């Protein structure tokens, strides 16, 4: 949703984006007693597997997350043609990051990203597994609703880590800097600084953009994966590799759902990144990026972005978000970043 990137049964795979971020949709399975391993995986094991898969995928997708963050902050709330563009497209942006920060710059914010993926995907898998055991996914639309709610809960829990990750990934040399520079020395220093200045509430600044971002990405992925996979399997007399249960069918379904996640999630991703990175005054209120231009929450940023940049401003960095599929240990939501 997720995102890779990814982004939302887990398993590590190549970078998303989106995000670099979601696992595969559940399909019918026998209902078992909650917490029982018979016929399924207990929610606690889902938590561990989801967190582990998200962290493994994060190591591969983090360089693209750095690029995505810079592209989405570039020209923030400024009309086209009125600002410098040090980052032009994914490949040239990778080169710009390497020239400014070295190869290690492509893994900026990795520790915070690992923490976020462990928290968000672990909690999301755990909540979804409970919803599945309770039978909620058996109702029409239940799979999508359960995935969206589980994703929203995971996004809320992991929000402080995503906040710090965004700050660290935006930091670079002044010549190629985009967005506000928070100048944190480390992940622990970032948490301490934010808490010292703004308290516990400051650690959840930007969560209003994160919750709809992951919820929408998760719902889009769950709504498309199974349908796309079944459509391919029904035509196996033309496509002999795509029989039911084959890796090729899972791959095809994942590719389609990955595109759906990227398209639906990117506008929310742009808003979320900018809310997380915005400067704030001592009392925690958003500080203006330029005279009269402050980001007033999730519903205030969309109109401001549309006014300054048009519809294209809501899909900055979308090329980085297309996530490759990751086969499940059992049918479940995909990994999201």
C-alpha positions in Angstrom: 0.0 0.0 0.0 3.4 -0.8 0.6 2.9 -0.3 0.1 7.6 -1.5 -2.3 6.2 -0.1 -1.9 4.5 -1.6 -0.7 2.4 -0.6 2.3 -1.8 -5.1 3.6 0.4 -14.3 4.0 3.6 -12.4 4.6 6.9 -13.1 3.1 10.0 -11.1 2.2 10.4 -10.0 -1.3 11.9 -7.3 -3.5 11.3 -3.7 -3.0 7.8 -2.3 -3.4 6.0 0.8 -2.0 4.7 0.7 -1.1 5.3 1.6 -0.4 6.6 -1.2 0.1 4.3 -2.3 2.5 1.1 -4.8 2.4 0.7 -8.8 2.8 -1.8 -11.1 0.7 -5.6 -11.3 1.0 -7.2 -14.1 2.9 -9.2 -16.7 1.2 -11.6 -19.2 2.7 -10.2 -21.4 5.4 -11.8 -23.5 8.0 -12.7 -21.5 11.1 -10.8 -22.7 14.2 -10.8 -21.8 17.8 -9.1 -18.5 18.5 -5.4 -19.1 19.1 -5.5 -22.7 17.9 -2.9 -23.7 15.3 -5.2 -26.4 13.9 -6.1 -25.5 10.4 -4.4 -22.1 10.6 -1.8 -19.9 12.2 -2.5 -18.4 15.6 -2.7 -14.6 15.8 0.5 -14.4 17.9 2.4 -16.2 15.2 0.9 -14.0 12.5 2.2 -11.0 14.5 5.8 -12.4 14.5 5.7 -13.5 10.9 4.2 -10.2 9.7 6.8 -8.2 11.6 9.6 -10.3 10.3 8.5 -10.2 6.7 8.0 -6.5 6.8 11.5 -5.9 8.3 13.2 -8.2 5.7 11.4 -6.4 2.8 12.3 -3.0 4.4 16.0 -3.7 3.9 15.4 -4.0 0.2 12.9 -1.2 -0.2 14.5 1.4 2.0 16.6 3.0 -0.8 13.5 3.5 -2.8 11.8 5.0 0.3 14.5 7.6 0.5 14.0 8.5 -3.1 10.3 8.6 -2.7 10.5 10.9 0.3 12.7 13.3 -1.5 10.5 13.4 -4.6 7.4 13.9 -2.6 8.9 16.8 -0.6 10.4 18.5 -3.7 8.5 21.7 -4.5 6.2 21.4 -1.5 3.2 23.8 -2.0 5.0 25.8 -4.7 3.7 26.3 -8.2 5.5 24.3 -11.0 8.6 26.0 -12.4 9.2 28.2 -9.4 11.6 25.9 -7.4 14.8 24.0 -8.1 14.5 20.3 -8.9 17.6 18.4 -7.7 15.7 15.1 -8.0 14.4 14.3 -11.5 12.9 10.8 -11.8 13.8 7.7 -9.9 17.1 6.8 -11.4 18.5 10.3 -11.5 17.3 10.8 -7.9 19.2 7.7 -6.8 22.3 9.2 -8.4 21.7 12.6 -6.7 21.3 10.8 -3.3 24.6 8.9 -3.8 26.5 12.0 -4.8 25.3 14.0 -1.8 25.2 11.4 0.9 27.3 8.5 -0.5 26.0 4.9 -0.9 25.1 4.8 2.7 22.6 7.7 2.0 20.4 5.2 0.3 19.8 3.5 3.6 19.0 6.6 5.6 16.3 6.0 8.2 16.7 2.2 8.0 16.5 1.6 11.7 13.4 3.7 12.0 12.0 1.9 8.9 12.6 -1.5 10.5 10.9 -0.4 13.7 7.9 0.9 11.7 7.5 -2.2 9.6 7.8 -4.5 12.7 5.1 -2.5 14.5 2.8 -1.7 11.7 2.7 -5.1 9.9 2.9 -7.1 13.1 -0.1 -5.3 14.6 -1.9 -5.4 11.3 -1.5 -9.1 10.8 -2.4 -9.8 14.5 -5.7 -7.7 14.2 -6.6 -9.3 10.8 -6.0 -12.8 12.1 -8.4 -12.1 15.0 -11.0 -10.8 12.6 -10.6 -13.9 10.5 -10.9 -16.2 13.4 -14.0 -14.3 14.5 -15.6 -15.0 11.1 -15.9 -11.3 10.1 -14.1 -11.9 6.8 -16.9 -14.3 5.8 -19.4 -11.5 5.3 -19.7 -9.7 2.0 -17.0 -7.0 2.0 -15.7 -8.3 5.3 -12.3 -9.1 3.9 -11.8 -5.5 2.7 -13.2 -3.9 5.8 -11.2 -6.1 8.2 -8.0 -5.4 6.2 -8.7 -1.6 6.2 -9.4 -1.5 10.0 -6.4 -3.7 10.7 -4.2 -1.5 8.6 -5.5 1.7 10.3 -4.7 0.2 13.7 -1.2 -0.8 12.6 -0.6 2.6 11.1 -1.5 4.3 14.3 0.8 2.1 16.4 3.7 2.5 14.1 3.2 6.3 13.5 6.0 7.6 15.7 8.6 5.4 13.9 7.3 6.6 10.5 7.6 10.2 11.7 11.3 9.7 12.6 11.9 7.7 9.4 10.6 10.6 7.3 12.7 13.2 9.1 15.9 11.2 8.7 15.3 10.3 5.0 14.7 14.0 4.2 18.0 15.2 5.7 20.8 15.9 3.3 23.2 18.6 2.2 21.8 22.1 1.8 22.5 22.1 -1.9 20.0 19.3 -2.6 17.8 19.6 0.4 14.0 19.5 -0.1 11.4 20.0 2.6 12.1 21.1 6.2 15.4 19.9 7.6 15.0 18.6 11.2 18.7 17.8 11.6 18.4 14.8 13.9 21.7 13.0 14.8 20.2 9.6 15.2 17.0 7.6 15.6 17.3 7.8 19.4 18.2 11.5 19.3 15.1 12.1 17.1 12.7 10.5 19.5 14.3 12.3 22.4 14.2 15.7 20.6 10.5 15.3 19.5 9.4 14.1 22.9 11.3 16.9 24.7 9.8 19.6 22.6 6.3 18.4 22.0 5.6 15.6 24.5 3.8 12.3 23.7 1.4 14.0 21.3 4.3 15.2 19.2 5.3 11.6 18.5 2.0 11.0 16.8 2.1 14.2 14.7 1.1 13.3 11.1 -1.0 10.2 12.2 -4.1 11.8 10.5 -2.4 11.2 7.1 -1.0 7.7 8.0 -4.2 6.1 9.0 -6.2 6.7 5.8 -3.0 6.0 3.8 -2.6 2.4 5.0 -6.4 1.8 5.3 -7.0 2.7 1.7 -3.9 0.8 0.4 -4.9 -2.3 2.3 -8.5 -2.2 1.2 -7.5 -1.7 -2.5 -5.1 -4.6 -2.3 -7.5 -7.0 -0.7 -10.3 -6.0 -3.2 -8.2 -6.8 -6.2 -5.7 -9.6 -5.4 -8.2 -12.5 -5.2 -10.3 -11.3 -8.1 -7.3 -10.9 -10.3 -5.8 -14.3 -9.3 -9.2 -16.1 -9.9 -9.6 -14.4 -13.3 -6.2 -15.8 -14.4 -6.9 -19.3 -13.0 -10.2 -19.5 -14.9 -8.3 -19.0 -18.2 -5.7 -21.6 -17.5 -6.6 -23.4 -20.8 -4.9 -20.4 -22.5 -2.3 -19.8 -19.8 -1.3 -23.2 -18.6 1.1 -21.9 -15.9 -1.6 -20.1 -14.1 -3.4 -23.1 -12.5 -5.0 -22.7 -9.0 -2.5 -22.5 -6.3 0.5 -22.0 -8.6 3.2 -19.5 -7.9 2.4 -17.9 -11.3 -1.2 -17.3 -10.3 -0.1 -15.6 -7.1 2.4 -13.6 -9.0 -0.2 -12.3 -11.4 -2.7 -11.5 -8.7 0.0 -9.7 -6.8 1.1 -7.6 -9.8 -2.4 -6.4 -10.4 -3.1 -5.7 -6.7 0.3 -3.9 -6.5 -0.7 -1.5 -9.3 -4.1 -0.9 -7.6 -2.3 -0.1 -4.3 0.1 2.3 -6.0 -2.6 4.2 -7.8 -5.0 4.5 -4.9 -2.4 5.0 -2.1 0.0 7.6 -3.7 -2.1 10.7 -3.1 -2.5 9.7 0.5 1.2 8.9 0.7 2.2 12.4 -0.6 0.0 14.0 2.1 1.3 11.7 4.8 5.0 12.4 4.0 4.4 16.2 4.0 2.4 16.1 7.3 5.2 14.1 9.0 8.0 16.4 7.8 6.3 19.7 8.3 7.9 22.2 10.7 6.0 23.0 13.9 6.2 25.9 16.4 7.0 25.4 20.0 3.4 24.9 20.9 3.1 22.1 18.2 1.1 24.1 15.7 2.2 23.8 12.0 4.7 26.5 11.0 4.4 28.2 7.6 6.6 26.7 4.9 6.4 30.1 3.2 4.3 33.2 4.0 0.7 32.0 4.5 1.5 28.4 3.5 1.1 26.0 6.5 -0.1 22.4 6.3 -3.3 22.4 8.3 -3.8 18.7 8.8 -4.9 16.0 6.3 -8.0 17.8 5.0 -6.1 21.1 4.7 -3.2 19.8 2.7 -5.1 18.3 -0.2 -6.8 21.6 -1.2 -3.5 23.5 -0.8 -1.6 20.9 -2.9 -4.2 20.9 -5.6 -4.3 24.7 -5.7 -0.5 25.0 -6.1 0.4 21.9 -8.1 -2.8 20.6 -9.6 -3.7 16.9 -9.6 0.0 15.9 -10.5 1.0 17.2 -7.1 -0.9 14.4 -5.4 1.0 11.6 -7.2 4.6 12.7 -6.7 6.8 9.7 -6.3 4.2 7.3 -7.6 6.6 5.4 -9.8 8.5 4.2 -6.8 5.4 2.8 -5.2 4.6 -0.1 -7.5 5.2 -3.1 -5.3 6.1 -6.6 -6.5 4.1 -9.5 -5.1 5.2 -11.6 -2.2 3.8 -15.1 -1.9 2.0 -15.8 1.4 2.6 -18.5 4.0 -1.1 -18.7 3.8 -3.6 -16.4 2.1 -3.6 -13.1 3.9 -3.0 -9.4 3.3 0.2 -8.2 1.5 3.0 -6.4 3.1 2.7 -2.6 3.1 5.3 0.1 3.6 
